[in-house]
């Protein structure tokens, strides 16, 4: 193989000082941008362009075939896919660390072809870079031109609507504060004020004159602004002179003297003229008052009408303001887009990539790979070493326990029984079963492999201690959900099949579950007996399906379970139970979760550690065993629970599953169960 490499430098566009705006199209994350360009270099579209330009699908050197090859077309999907895949397989595109330089290389059996393909990839990539950015700029320009046409039409329509509204409102120019209505309103407001003032003055003058002594009218009229009382004053002055002359003539000549009578007649005429003038002045003041009052009413009415027009103008001005803002917004948007359109091409040029060819690919002088046989042997050697390493790694990581031999090797304890995975009753059968029959499988399937496994466990436990069978039996596990409660419930049921009295105690005071399995009441139990609230005889409960089995639930959950289980009262209770029952089976919490199980284990005759198949790990089981041994607990052995008997390592373990038998235990139990439950069909398997 001959490998030829070329190198290019990919940089961003012009420096920031030449940019037209702060918005930059080039990603500031250089690493991400360079990785994107590398993927573009290896893209299918770029490879297809190179293959078409160089006609690689019909090139024997590219296909590594001797002699002419049949002519094919890249339009064929199969040919196109094979050609692109071959190009991508032998193309190496890498980023030179801590630089903007990308290395493009190609490997083939022909050194010249390797160099030609590498150079063609570089030139096609450069051409594509310019074309895509030009096309992008063109698309943006076309879109912006379409938007500008729409905006231009909107601006024109908005301007026409605003001008029509200006004419309607009488707005001068573009200032809505200067219009005909507002100007008229100001003038009318001033006129109304002046009319009201004139009416007040005229009314005051009239009312003063109408209620005044006629002799004092002259002085008031003279002091009233805007009145001419000179004629009345002259008449009164002339009357006073004539009265003085008349008095002198009357005294000298007598009242009947012709000259005195003439003066007297002149005085009477003057008095009449004075009264007429006073009446005229009063009538003139009243007329002025009426005119001022009418002027005020008309001016006020005109002002009210103008105010109504002004209120309507206010609503129209709101619409005008909205129209004006709409026009200004659309005009600004239009101007901005027009500016962006004019600078789009320049901006695109400044923000485009600059690609410089650092090194052209040259035909290599020597091959870079070893002979094929050396490559195969090297690959086989590395593959063998890798397989061995992976095998050891998987072995070290696999800590699950899946076989009896493995468990006995890890725990150094004997296996008491293998409990197969239980089968649940069908929905039709479960509808006719009690709670105990649904949860305790040995009741409904007494001749199954599951029930036989518990009989085997019973036998192992009864023979585990020399001289006498164990009375107190504790079942526990290393971690939760390993099946210890199920094992304890079924074991107690199997033990009760014999002519023995069995007591099942729920010693898990944190998560009790025994009373749920048998459908019993859990309000009273072990905790109420230990506290003295109830007696043992009044607390134990019996299951009708199992006459010889009594159950002591855990009772209410106490605040300090460990102290209660480790008390002397618990030891005394166990001694009393031992006097009454043949076997006492206890279900306890997991060993590694709490210390309750370790405390109870010291009081037992036999301790069984339940291990779930495929769940428990070697380290966890060994840790639980060490805790029990250090506490002095009598560990009898291990029970492997939930085993799939169809697996190869357990196939045939219960090979007699099809064997028909009638054991003493089964017959005795069926007869007892029938007597205890009446017409029960669950005992036949």
DOVODO-982108 format. One line per 8 residues: number of its first residue (from 0); their letters; for each residue x, y, z of C-alpha. Coordinates in steps of 0.001 Angstrom, whole numbers, always signed. Layout:
N
NUM	A	X,Y,Z  ...
This chain:
685
0	XXXXXXXX	+0,+0,+0  +1136,+3509,-867  -186,+6378,+1239  -46,+9964,-15  -937,+12928,+2227  -1778,+16563,+1610  -2469,+19257,+4193  -4741,+22288,+4224
8	XXXXXXXX	-5250,+25144,+6645  -8840,+26056,+7463  -9326,+29490,+9006  -12206,+31800,+9656  -12850,+34754,+7350  -11564,+38307,+7634  -10619,+39656,+11014  -13177,+41346,+13197
16	XXXXXXXX	-12004,+44839,+12332  -13414,+44434,+8807  -16760,+42971,+9871  -19847,+45068,+9248  -21574,+44051,+12490  -20940,+42287,+15747  -22866,+39206,+14561  -20472,+36529,+13396
24	XXXXXXXX	-21438,+33507,+11354  -18354,+31474,+12267  -18586,+29302,+15333  -16353,+30517,+18140  -15685,+26901,+19175  -12722,+26115,+16922  -12535,+22435,+17809  -16197,+21844,+17010
32	XXXXXXXX	-15869,+23726,+13726  -12797,+21756,+12671  -14477,+18433,+13480  -17422,+19561,+11368  -15122,+20272,+8431  -13519,+16838,+8832  -16937,+15182,+8601  -17659,+17244,+5475
40	XXXXXXXX	-14411,+15999,+3935  -15564,+12410,+4523  -19182,+13012,+3498  -20930,+10889,+876  -21683,+13867,-1367  -18020,+14914,-1499  -16890,+11337,-2156  -19468,+10981,-4932
48	XXXXXXXX	-18209,+14159,-6612  -14602,+12867,-6489  -15659,+9483,-7858  -17570,+11089,-10765  -14798,+13506,-11711  -12114,+10773,-11652  -14400,+7971,-12966  -13148,+5741,-10153
56	XXXXXXXX	-15872,+3146,-10666  -14144,+2146,-13946  -10536,+2579,-12736  -8747,-811,-12379  -6069,+687,-10116  -8730,+2020,-7757  -10577,-1303,-7779  -7244,-3196,-7377
64	XXXXXXXX	-7990,-5369,-10428  -5682,-6295,-13265  -6705,-5652,-16826  -9802,-3862,-18083  -12964,-3896,-16020  -16607,-3857,-17200  -17958,-350,-17595  -20400,+623,-14874
72	XXXXXXXX	-22276,+3809,-13962  -22412,+5606,-10659  -26129,+6051,-11208  -26515,+2428,-10151  -27171,+2506,-6371  -25078,-605,-5701  -22098,+725,-7681  -22420,+4148,-6077
80	XXXXXXXX	-22553,+2730,-2552  -19608,+375,-3129  -17463,+3134,-4659  -18199,+5630,-1884  -17598,+2996,+790  -14221,+2064,-758  -13186,+5711,-946  -14130,+6344,+2682
88	XXXXXXXX	-12376,+3138,+3836  -8972,+4125,+2468  -9283,+7885,+3091  -7598,+9265,+6210  -8692,+12723,+7394  -7134,+13866,+10687  -6706,+17129,+12541  -3148,+18098,+13428
96	XXXXXXXX	-3269,+18684,+17216  -3316,+22308,+18436  -3480,+23696,+14869  -6011,+24587,+12180  -4357,+22177,+9748  -6182,+19104,+8427  -4254,+16205,+6923  -5934,+14370,+4011
104	XXXXXXXX	-4416,+11081,+2875  -5349,+8144,+688  -3889,+4633,+503  -3877,+2414,-2574  -1601,+63,-4506  -838,+2819,-7040  +1239,+5704,-5606  +131,+8156,-8303
112	XXXXXXXX	-3537,+7292,-7775  -3118,+7875,-4032  -1740,+11357,-4633  -4361,+12175,-7298  -7276,+11149,-5078  -5921,+13101,-2075  -5438,+16248,-4213  -8854,+15792,-5810
120	XXXXXXXX	-10505,+15569,-2390  -8770,+18825,-1393  -9770,+20700,-4554  -13350,+19397,-4417  -13620,+20432,-767  -12386,+23965,-1561  -14779,+24255,-4489  -17654,+22974,-2364
128	XXXXXXXX	-16859,+25497,+366  -17159,+28422,-2041  -20245,+27042,-3770  -22169,+26313,-591  -21486,+29750,+848  -22399,+31428,-2427  -25612,+29408,-2600  -26383,+30249,+1012
136	XXXXXXXX	-25861,+33960,+359  -28013,+33757,-2747  -30826,+32021,-856  -30704,+34660,+1852  -30735,+37444,-724  -33699,+35953,-2568  -35608,+35526,+648  -34814,+39065,+1771
144	XXXXXXXX	-35896,+40463,-1591  -39238,+38702,-1269  -39632,+40018,+2246  -38695,+43525,+1086  -41387,+43497,-1590  -44010,+42524,+976  -42739,+45072,+3470  -42653,+47803,+877
152	XXXXXXXX	-46302,+47191,+35  -47198,+47145,+3731  -45355,+50427,+4332  -47173,+52095,+1440  -50579,+50849,+2604  -49850,+51907,+6182  -48763,+55359,+5036  -51931,+55805,+2952
160	XXXXXXXX	-54154,+54829,+5897  -52296,+57245,+8165  -52634,+60131,+5663  -56379,+59469,+5274  -56784,+59536,+9028  -54815,+62815,+9190  -57230,+64439,+6748  -60204,+63110,+8705
168	XXXXXXXX	-58886,+64440,+12001  -57643,+67734,+10618  -54134,+67085,+11889  -51573,+69545,+10609  -48475,+67860,+9423  -47437,+64898,+11564  -48132,+66556,+14940  -51402,+65253,+16436
176	XXXXXXXX	-51403,+68060,+19051  -52067,+70794,+16439  -55499,+70376,+14803  -58615,+72422,+14125  -60699,+70965,+16924  -58095,+71580,+19599  -57590,+75180,+18398  -61331,+75883,+18418
184	XXXXXXXX	-61655,+74335,+21831  -59028,+76686,+23245  -60766,+79770,+21719  -64191,+78729,+22958  -62844,+78085,+26414  -61518,+81644,+26585  -64744,+83099,+25117  -66884,+81133,+27581
192	XXXXXXXX	-64845,+82533,+30440  -65192,+86089,+29203  -68961,+85657,+28597  -69452,+84308,+32081  -67505,+87265,+33536  -69544,+89795,+31503  -72803,+88138,+32599  -71780,+88285,+36248
200	XXXXXXXX	-70925,+92037,+35965  -74134,+92881,+34094  -76267,+90902,+36531  -74626,+92593,+39513  -75143,+96066,+37994  -78781,+95365,+37213  -79579,+93952,+40644  -77782,+96874,+42362
208	XXXXXXXX	-79669,+99478,+40307  -83076,+97769,+40721  -82807,+97707,+44497  -81199,+101127,+44999  -82718,+104469,+46088  -83323,+106549,+42940  -81513,+109491,+44460  -78319,+107419,+44797
216	XXXXXXXX	-78439,+105912,+41292  -76426,+108746,+39905  -73418,+108044,+42131  -73522,+104290,+41436  -73829,+104786,+37722  -70910,+107139,+37714  -68734,+104683,+39569  -69793,+101767,+37376
224	XXXXXXXX	-67242,+101124,+34601  -68511,+101425,+31062  -71608,+103625,+31835  -72317,+107213,+30825  -74250,+109035,+33564  -73322,+112624,+32468  -76841,+113484,+31171  -78563,+112481,+34425
232	XXXXXXXX	-76018,+114503,+36375  -76603,+117567,+34224  -80377,+117270,+34602  -80111,+117036,+38366  -77721,+120046,+38474  -80052,+122132,+36344  -83059,+121078,+38495  -81195,+122128,+41637
240	XXXXXXXX	-80410,+125579,+40107  -84008,+126082,+39014  -85284,+125083,+42439  -82976,+127693,+44020  -84220,+130417,+41621  -87838,+129386,+42227  -87380,+129661,+45953  -85931,+133193,+45582
248	XXXXXXXX	-88676,+134297,+43168  -91343,+132764,+45386  -89934,+134710,+48304  -89652,+138035,+46403  -92498,+137937,+43888  -94800,+135272,+45193  -95770,+131896,+43698  -98325,+133380,+41338
256	XXXXXXXX	-95916,+135638,+39616  -95594,+134705,+35972  -91849,+134508,+36221  -92135,+132183,+39290  -94715,+130042,+37514  -92410,+129719,+34505  -89550,+128531,+36738  -91938,+126126,+38511
264	XXXXXXXX	-93028,+124641,+35207  -89392,+124258,+34150  -88624,+122437,+37453  -91509,+119991,+36898  -90296,+119300,+33370  -86768,+118631,+34676  -88089,+116219,+37379  -89953,+114281,+34703
272	XXXXXXXX	-86849,+114074,+32530  -84800,+112884,+35535  -87277,+110076,+36251  -87334,+109105,+32608  -83531,+109016,+32555  -83414,+106881,+35706  -85930,+104434,+34199  -83951,+104346,+30977
280	XXXXXXXX	-80715,+103569,+32831  -82380,+100740,+34802  -83870,+99308,+31596  -80474,+99570,+29930  -78796,+97629,+32792  -81477,+94922,+32542  -81009,+94643,+28801  -77245,+94366,+29211
288	XXXXXXXX	-77758,+91606,+31767  -80123,+89664,+29462  -77736,+89988,+26538  -74771,+88853,+28653  -76783,+85915,+29950  -77778,+84819,+26427  -74188,+85226,+25251  -72978,+83035,+28086
296	XXXXXXXX	-75492,+80278,+27260  -74582,+80252,+23613  -70880,+80267,+24335  -71260,+77439,+26896  -73351,+75360,+24463  -70743,+75846,+21765  -68012,+74863,+24238  -69888,+71681,+25237
304	XXXXXXXX	-70317,+70718,+21612  -66650,+71362,+20999  -65750,+69213,+23999  -67834,+66337,+22611  -65982,+66703,+19336  -62698,+66725,+21274  -63620,+63486,+23081  -64333,+61833,+19761
312	XXXXXXXX	-61068,+63255,+18494  -59261,+61587,+21405  -60503,+58147,+20317  -59538,+58895,+16747  -56122,+60078,+17880  -55546,+56709,+19618  -56207,+54941,+16331  -53996,+57493,+14584
320	XXXXXXXX	-51182,+56839,+17070  -51461,+53102,+16445  -51413,+53665,+12705  -48403,+55925,+13061  -46504,+53378,+15177  -47369,+50622,+12716  -46094,+52740,+9882  -42875,+53642,+11682
328	XXXXXXXX	-42248,+50014,+12714  -42748,+48679,+9195  -40667,+51493,+7736  -37787,+50810,+10166  -37964,+47081,+9397  -37955,+47830,+5696  -34964,+50158,+6011  -33082,+47599,+8135
336	XXXXXXXX	-33697,+44730,+5721  -32746,+46897,+2792  -29451,+47742,+4492  -28814,+44070,+5311  -29540,+43098,+1706  -27022,+45605,+433  -24324,+44318,+2787  -25203,+40590,+2652
344	XXXXXXXX	-22729,+39699,-55  -19907,+41637,+1609  -20724,+40136,+5012  -20804,+36598,+3591  -17435,+37123,+1996  -15897,+38371,+5227  -17380,+35525,+7292  -16579,+32661,+4910
352	XXXXXXXX	-13765,+30219,+5491  -10324,+30738,+4109  -8778,+27462,+2928  -5093,+27423,+2089  -3294,+24403,+673  -258,+23855,+2867  +1091,+20736,+1091  -9,+19101,-2103
360	XXXXXXXX	-143,+15317,-2037  +2813,+13765,-3848  +3212,+10141,-5006  +5025,+8231,-2213  +8308,+6468,-2957  +7854,+3475,-593  +4887,+1454,+698  +3780,+1979,+4257
368	XXXXXXXX	+2314,-1451,+5129  +3997,-4848,+5719  +3269,-8020,+3739  -150,-9568,+4155  +1097,-12673,+6012  +2811,-10549,+8668  -355,-8528,+9166  -2469,-11671,+9591
376	XXXXXXXX	-73,-13248,+12127  +160,-10018,+14087  -3617,-9659,+14161  -4032,-13280,+15318  -1479,-12827,+18107  -3106,-9655,+19385  -6567,-11198,+19071  -5504,-14249,+21106
384	XXXXXXXX	-3956,-12127,+23829  -7016,-9875,+23918  -9361,-12864,+24180  -7396,-14311,+27091  -7395,-10947,+28867  -11143,-10522,+28335  -11796,-14058,+29622  -9833,-13391,+32827
392	XXXXXXXX	-11565,-10018,+33211  -15033,-11543,+32824  -14140,-14292,+35291  -13009,-11740,+37876  -16074,-9568,+37369  -18534,-12475,+37549  -19122,-12888,+41291  -22525,-14591,+41052
400	XXXXXXXX	-23139,-18027,+42615  -24853,-20450,+40248  -23909,-23973,+41302  -23842,-26066,+44490  -20155,-26863,+44075  -19326,-23176,+43758  -21364,-22260,+46848  -19841,-25048,+48959
408	XXXXXXXX	-16379,-23980,+47803  -16951,-20343,+48709  -18747,-20840,+52039  -17142,-24124,+53124  -20638,-25133,+54294  -22760,-28116,+53197  -25767,-27620,+50940  -29026,-28727,+52530
416	XXXXXXXX	-31307,-28525,+49493  -31885,-26959,+46100  -35232,-25155,+45890  -36529,-24886,+42310  -38289,-21823,+41017  -41911,-21979,+42151  -44886,-21872,+39810  -47846,-19651,+40508
424	XXXXXXXX	-51375,-20983,+40254  -53392,-19978,+37220  -55949,-17188,+37488  -58810,-19697,+37320  -57319,-21793,+40124  -56406,-18767,+42250  -60018,-17668,+42329  -60992,-20789,+44308
432	XXXXXXXX	-57986,-20785,+46672  -57477,-19194,+50056  -54686,-16722,+50745  -52500,-19429,+52313  -53067,-21799,+49375  -52149,-19087,+46857  -48880,-18171,+48643  -47755,-21551,+50050
440	XXXXXXXX	-47035,-23693,+47009  -46552,-26966,+48946  -50269,-26876,+49803  -51544,-26824,+46214  -48668,-28792,+44649  -47704,-31471,+47224  -46199,-33825,+44615  -44261,-31223,+42655
448	XXXXXXXX	-40489,-30781,+42510  -40922,-27670,+44637  -42627,-29603,+47468  -40148,-32460,+47202  -37283,-30003,+47589  -38697,-28836,+50933  -39132,-32427,+52072  -35470,-32905,+51253
456	XXXXXXXX	-34664,-29782,+53283  -36743,-31118,+56188  -34859,-34404,+56122  -31490,-32642,+55990  -32385,-30479,+58999  -33764,-33340,+61092  -30580,-35349,+60493  -28194,-32384,+60867
464	XXXXXXXX	-27696,-32749,+64649  -26697,-35995,+66293  -28941,-37416,+69014  -31980,-35162,+68583  -33561,-33063,+65811  -33149,-29278,+66070  -36010,-27532,+67852  -35238,-23894,+67012
472	XXXXXXXX	-34556,-23292,+63289  -33649,-19841,+61916  -33782,-18972,+58215  -31901,-15874,+57119  -30050,-14457,+54101  -27212,-12088,+53344  -29281,-9466,+51487  -33007,-8771,+50956
480	XXXXXXXX	-35171,-10483,+48301  -33385,-13845,+48377  -36474,-15872,+49365  -35970,-16554,+53073  -39608,-15753,+53979  -40879,-18102,+51261  -38480,-20809,+52443  -39473,-20386,+56104
488	XXXXXXXX	-43224,-20508,+55310  -43008,-23634,+53147  -40563,-25364,+55513  -42855,-24788,+58502  -45762,-26193,+56474  -43777,-29318,+55525  -42671,-29827,+59148  -46314,-29596,+60274
496	XXXXXXXX	-47299,-32489,+57991  -45905,-34921,+60561  -47524,-35573,+63897  -45688,-32628,+65393  -46688,-29160,+66544  -44820,-26410,+64716  -44679,-22678,+65494  -43691,-20186,+62765
504	XXXXXXXX	-42452,-16865,+64209  -42030,-13739,+62087  -38776,-12366,+63559  -38454,-9606,+60935  -39716,-6691,+63023  -38810,-4143,+60371  -40545,-5507,+57248  -42895,-8262,+58430
512	XXXXXXXX	-44520,-10400,+55750  -45546,-13762,+57285  -49098,-12683,+58171  -49654,-11502,+54584  -48606,-14901,+53242  -51194,-16747,+55372  -53901,-14057,+55316  -53741,-13394,+59072
520	XXXXXXXX	-54170,-10321,+61276  -50884,-8585,+62066  -52103,-6147,+64741  -50877,-8437,+67546  -47853,-10653,+67513  -44314,-11067,+68778  -43896,-7426,+69829  -47122,-7369,+71868
528	XXXXXXXX	-46121,-10623,+73633  -42641,-9276,+74452  -44096,-6057,+75850  -46672,-7960,+77940  -49672,-6490,+76144  -50888,-9986,+75098  -50176,-13597,+76067  -48581,-16225,+73845
536	XXXXXXXX	-51698,-18431,+73841  -53945,-15496,+72933  -51641,-14208,+70211  -50706,-17261,+68127  -52988,-17841,+65153  -53898,-21008,+63310  -54417,-21653,+59623  -57365,-23990,+58873
544	XXXXXXXX	-55481,-25614,+55994  -52591,-26607,+58327  -53946,-27900,+61662  -50552,-28581,+63295  -49074,-25180,+62426  -49374,-22137,+64672  -48174,-18737,+63512  -46907,-15847,+65635
552	XXXXXXXX	-46849,-12672,+63459  -44419,-9874,+64177  -47087,-7491,+65439  -46724,-3677,+65354  -43317,-2407,+64244  -41378,-1310,+67382  -39011,+1690,+67546  -36030,-447,+68694
560	XXXXXXXX	-36287,-3951,+67173  -32699,-5023,+67962  -33010,-4331,+71703  -36343,-6158,+71842  -35025,-9289,+70090  -31894,-9394,+72261  -33764,-9032,+75553  -34152,-11671,+78274
568	XXXXXXXX	-37891,-11647,+77614  -37192,-12992,+74119  -35057,-15802,+75511  -37765,-16721,+78040  -40395,-16683,+75285  -38319,-19064,+73152  -37888,-21452,+76103  -41620,-21469,+76688
576	XXXXXXXX	-42273,-22100,+72978  -39790,-24978,+73111  -41813,-26605,+75883  -45028,-26379,+73860  -43930,-27040,+70261  -41793,-29707,+68627  -40215,-27242,+66163  -39992,-23429,+66198
584	XXXXXXXX	-39153,-21856,+62797  -38057,-18183,+62750  -37900,-15791,+59799  -35282,-13065,+60396  -34033,-9917,+58613  -31001,-10040,+56254  -27670,-10466,+58047  -25801,-7653,+56250
592	XXXXXXXX	-28663,-5133,+56539  -29243,-5231,+60341  -27894,-7184,+63313  -31267,-8696,+64302  -30531,-11974,+62528  -27145,-12363,+64228  -28735,-11875,+67681  -31460,-14446,+66987
600	XXXXXXXX	-28969,-16917,+65494  -27161,-17297,+68849  -30400,-18642,+70428  -31045,-21260,+67706  -30262,-24938,+67297  -29889,-24670,+63517  -29285,-21685,+61215  -29973,-21960,+57472
608	XXXXXXXX	-28476,-19372,+55082  -30675,-18874,+51997  -28824,-17942,+48791  -30755,-16930,+45664  -29509,-18454,+42426  -27636,-15924,+40264  -28282,-12961,+42621  -25959,-13288,+45596
616	XXXXXXXX	-22265,-12638,+45033  -19357,-14530,+46457  -18148,-11667,+48630  -21602,-10992,+50103  -22261,-14645,+51032  -18775,-15072,+52521  -19272,-11893,+54569  -22608,-13160,+55945
624	XXXXXXXX	-21075,-16516,+56836  -18202,-14821,+58693  -20632,-12716,+60755  -22587,-15802,+61810  -19462,-17771,+62675  -17986,-14955,+64760  -21248,-14662,+66699  -21156,-18360,+67582
632	XXXXXXXX	-24288,-19231,+65615  -24760,-22942,+64742  -24778,-22693,+60933  -26240,-25902,+59571  -25810,-25228,+55865  -26837,-23420,+52701  -30093,-23532,+50702  -29844,-22508,+47033
640	XXXXXXXX	-33168,-20919,+46163  -35034,-20120,+42888  -33034,-22519,+40717  -33996,-23124,+37091  -33890,-26917,+36879  -33948,-26751,+33077  -30465,-25248,+33024  -27651,-27668,+32023
648	XXXXXXXX	-25969,-27780,+35439  -29221,-28794,+37201  -30961,-30806,+34509  -31968,-34197,+35917  -31346,-33153,+39542  -34946,-34155,+40268  -35116,-36807,+37582  -37860,-38703,+39422
656	XXXXXXXX	-40371,-35908,+38877  -42473,-38199,+36701  -42339,-41106,+39182  -45726,-41908,+40775  -45449,-42577,+44496  -47558,-42521,+47632  -45473,-41598,+50618  -46538,-41709,+54210
664	XXXXXXXX	-46106,-37968,+54533  -48245,-37138,+51554  -51036,-39531,+52426  -51049,-38472,+56040  -51030,-34808,+55044  -53771,-35197,+52459  -55989,-36994,+54938  -55318,-34340,+57577
672	XXXXXXXX	-55866,-31519,+55123  -59113,-33083,+53940  -60324,-33457,+57491  -59328,-29892,+58309  -60688,-28104,+55229  -63568,-30276,+54092  -63972,-30416,+50351  -60494,-29153,+49277
680	XXXXX	-59049,-30219,+45958  -55716,-28440,+46194  -53924,-31419,+47815  -53922,-33444,+44633  -51031,-32530,+42340
